[in-house]
Amino acid sequence: MHGDPPPPTSSATVPATGSLGKAVGRGFSWLTVSLVAGKCFGAIAQLLLGRWISDEQFRDFAIVASFAAVVKVFQDGGVPQLLIQRGKDEFDRLLGPAFWLSLAFGMCGGLLLAAAAPFIAEFYETPKLAEYLGVVACTLPLGAPATVLRAKLRVDLRFKAIAVIAVFWFMLRQFSAIGFAALGWGVMGLVLPLLLVTLFEWAAASYATRIKPWRSSPDVREWPGLLGNSLWVIGTAMARGLSRNGDYLVLGRLAPDALVGKYFFGYQITTQIVELLATNLQHVLFPALSRLADDPDRQSKAILRTIRMLVFVAAPVSLGLAVTVRPIVEMLDESIWNHKWASAIPLMQIFAAAAPVRMFTDLLTASLSSRGEFRKSALVTFGEGLWLMIAAATAYTAFGGSLTALAACIAGAQTIFSVGLCAIMLRQFGIGPLLFFRAFLPSWLLSLASAAVAAGALSLLPASSGNPVKLAVAATAYALSFLGLARQFLRHDLDELSRVMPGPVGRAIRRVLLLPRHDAA
């Protein structure tokens, strides 16, 4: 396909540093493009859905989305992850058994979810949840082919193809939801796009790989070997669903519907970019680190570089949102949203400030999985999900209906877990706490300092200033202060970012920031 490197059977077979580094850099570059596109489509969707969908309907969808995330692993049983970790040659040999085993998982998972749907609806005292979960159940077996084919693209490091598919996936998901909401379909209009994108991804991945795994032999003799570790991969994926959505499940049971709807809406607005980065992290870093499994020194350097660049991208965007979200939401609440969402602004600011460090556990689990330590990865992710659920229950018990207090408690708990656990567990990769903190703190602290500058600029405005003026001042002050500080203190990160971006984007970054050309760097 693209000169596929051999699997990581020994240090001698690992691709050269330059070639793998360039492939990973291009991967993050292409997936960043898809991330930006997805963020834009998501922002448009949130803008319009905030007008047509009520608090209570967002609460129902939060519960459906949470269960969808938890049971999504039954789409494939985690088998594609195992194949990626084993390398290209093993992937090609086990393609048939992996596909049929994944399909079996999907069918069983779909039947179990459909059977459980009435009981879940009764637990949350919302009968219509059964219908919505029935749609989700249909996506499980239908999604099995796409997960196996997407894994083929990942093991071949074909990140451009993955990114292109992702862009159209985002378009279909968000714009179909907008259309259904405009027609008055309510929560069902938010759920049906899950089925549409499942079918689209199957078709797109088949076109990209030209592979028809359903024509391969199931060879059930290989299934026991695949099932061994797949149980821990399943555990990791299910736990990841809890770590992303456990707070919705807890609050959906304990708190009033309107409060959960506001919490979900505000959280989604401020964490989209980090969720997309975390997904891209799994797509790019896991297959790349799997190729370095027998070269610990290069693997640890790759992990540190990834931490540094991820926070360098996520921190300024998230903190920039934190300082501009108030005038944005107030303008939209006045003109489009019918005064529904302004009370969630402090929640949005808190989660935006904490968002960059939430990716660390995804990086840790990707690193562990690349070494075949699926059991440890599952335990880490389950611990994160349980921690989040306990934090949500504790916060609601202590603070009741205060969105700000809920956000502060839950965001604080997420930060403590993510940073603390990574500082401890990255030691096994030769990365001590000091190296870990040095990798992410500079970008995060400079972003916080820039946010403080923007807040100071806002405080100097007359009280009568309108929201457009506040938005312009906050955005300008933040952008100028961060770029100035980054050019002074994070010049190396700016240079590295310009190198991994697509050519025109990278050259534009260097011209705007007056960085030396690559051939002169």
ZIMO-V936974 format. One record per pair of residues at least 12 apart in sequence whose C-alpha atoms are under 6 Angstrom apart, sorted by the first residue. I is the first residue (numbers start at 1). J is the second residue. Records with the same first field share a line. If there is no record, write none. Layout:
BEGIN
I: J, J
END
This chain:
BEGIN
4: 156
7: 87, 88
8: 291
10: 294
11: 294, 295
25: 500
26: 500
27: 159
29: 500, 501
30: 160, 163
31: 163
34: 163, 167
35: 276
38: 170
45: 174
50: 337
51: 337
55: 258, 261
56: 257, 258, 261
57: 187
58: 261
59: 257, 260, 261
63: 249
66: 245
69: 241
70: 238, 241
73: 234, 237
74: 105, 106, 109
75: 106, 140, 141, 143, 144
76: 102, 105, 106, 144
77: 102, 105, 234
78: 230, 233, 234
79: 230
80: 148, 151
84: 155
85: 290, 370
96: 213, 216, 217, 218
97: 218, 219
100: 218
102: 144
103: 141, 144
106: 140, 141
107: 141
110: 137, 140
113: 137
114: 134, 137
117: 130, 133
118: 130
139: 195
143: 198
146: 201, 202
149: 205
155: 287
169: 197
173: 193
177: 189, 190
232: 374, 375
233: 374
235: 378
236: 378, 381
239: 381, 382
240: 381
242: 385
243: 384, 385
246: 389
247: 389, 392
266: 344, 348
270: 348, 352
278: 359
286: 366, 370
289: 370
290: 370
293: 371
300: 429
308: 439, 440
311: 356, 440
312: 443
314: 356
315: 356, 444
316: 447
318: 352
319: 353
322: 349, 352
324: 471
327: 467, 471
346: 404
347: 404, 407
360: 418
361: 418
365: 377
391: 410
450: 478, 481, 482
451: 478
454: 474, 477, 478
END
